[in-house]
């Protein structure tokens, strides 16, 4: 077994392609314009793109983010479970077998998405918690796998970020090829 290390990927601001404009205002410019006026309100022209749609009231945010954590975990939390020996889930790599052999997370098992079936899962007790991952945020394989597992009545979470997130955290992969 050999370890693979990949340098962190870094996205430049705006590199997602969602905007072609460049905002040249400084943080000081924005802070000055965002000060409440004599009526106590903020000038609407000073709103950032992040706040074009107002933030949800806290009571809704609590429900949303609590529910989101029922469906997701992250690379750091998965790694922490392995490091501390408190692994109470099966880490499932749902990519192809060839990609798994090229590099995967230590402790994971490989069941490609299309191979997830009641027959394949028969070796695991029905209350087994699964954490699924795929290539990364550009891939919906983990979502497809999570849906298949849930339809089979299995508890499941997605490890957000997948292999890309794992490597971005500075963690390593192992390979068998």
N, C-alpha and C positions, 0 to 999 in steps of 0.2 A: 504494500500500500504506500502510495506517495501522497504527500500533502500538496495542495495547490493553493497558491496565494494570488489574488488579483488585486490590483490597485483600486482604490475607491473611485467610483465614478462621481463626477461633479457636474452639475448642471449650472450653466451661467444664468443669471437673472433674466427672465423672459425667454429662455431657450425652449420652453414648452411650445412656443409658437402660437400662444393664445392671443398675442397682441403684436402688432407691427410697430406701434408707437414707442417712443422712448420718453419717459417722464424725467425731466431735468430738474424738478423741484428738489430742494434739499430738505432734510428733516426739520431744520429750523423754519423754513418757509411754511411747511405744512403745520407745524406746531403753532406758529403765529396766527395762521388763518383759521385754525381749529379752536381758538379761544372763544368761549361764549361771548355773544354781543350783549348790548344793554338789555335785551329782552330775555337773556338766559339761553338762547338757542344758538346753534352753530350754523354758520353760513353754509348752505347746501353745496355751494361750489367748492367747498374745501373738503368734501367727503372723498375718501380714498376709494379705489375700486373694490377693496376688500369690504367696505361698508356701504356699497351701492344698495345692497339689500341689507336691511337692518338685522342685527344679531337677534336670535330668538330669545324670548324671555327665559331667565334662568330655570324656571320650572320645566320648560320644554327641553332645554339643553341637558338638564339632569337626566331626564328620561331617554333622550336620544343617545347620549354618550354611554350611559349605563347599558342600554340595549346593544349598542355597537360592541362593547367589550364582551358581551355574551357570544358574539360571532367571530371575534378576532383576538389574536394575540400577536406579539411581535418577536422578532429574531432574538432580541436581548433576553426576553422572558423565557423563550425556549432554551437558549444556551444556558441560562441560569439554572433551569431545572436539571439539565444534564450535569453541569458542574457541581451542583449541590447534591446530586443523587436523589432528587425528589421528582423523578419522572413519573407522572401519573396519567400518561397518555401514550398513544402510539404515534410517532412522527412518520407521516406518510408522504413520500416523494411521489408525485403523480405524473412526473414526466416520463418520457420513453425510457426503456431499459438501456438503450445506448447512451443517452444523456446521463442517466444515473451512473453508469460505469465510468463516464468521463469525469464526474465530480459530483459528490453529494455530501449531505450533512451526516457526520458520524452519529450513529444511533438510529438513523432513519431506515425505513424499509421501502421498497419500491413496488408500488402497484399502479401502473399506468391507468389513467382515467377510464379508458374503455374496458379495463379488466376488473373494475370494481363491481362485484356482484355478491349476492347472498352466498353463493358457493365459495367464492374466494375469501370471504370474511368469516366463514364458518369456524376458523381456528381461534377467533377472538370472542370472548364473552360478549353478549349483547349490550352490556353497559360500559364497554370499553370506550374511553374518550379518544377521539382521533384529532390530530392537528395535521392539516394538509398544507403542502407548499408546492409551487411549480417554479418556473423560471424567474418570474418577477412581476412587477406591476404592469408590464406590457402584455401579460399572458393571463387568460382567464381559466386556465386548467384547474387551478385550485378551487375556483368558484364552481366549476362543473363537477369536480370531485366531491366538494362539500354538499352539493345538491344531491348527488347520487347517494352519498352516505346517509343524509337526512331522510331521503325517500325510503331507504332500507331500515329506518328507525334507529340509526346510530348517532350518538352525540358527536358533534364535530365543530371545530373552529378552524379558521384559516390563519396561517402564519403570514401576516402581511409583509410584503417585500420579496418573499421567496428567496431564491438563490442570490438575486441582485442585492436585496436588503441584507442578507447574511454577509456577503462580501463587503458591502458598504460599512458594516459594523466592525470590519477588520477581522472577522472570523474566517476559519479555513474550511476547506472541503477535503475529502479524501477521494481517491479514484481507484479503480480496479482494472485499469486498462492500459 
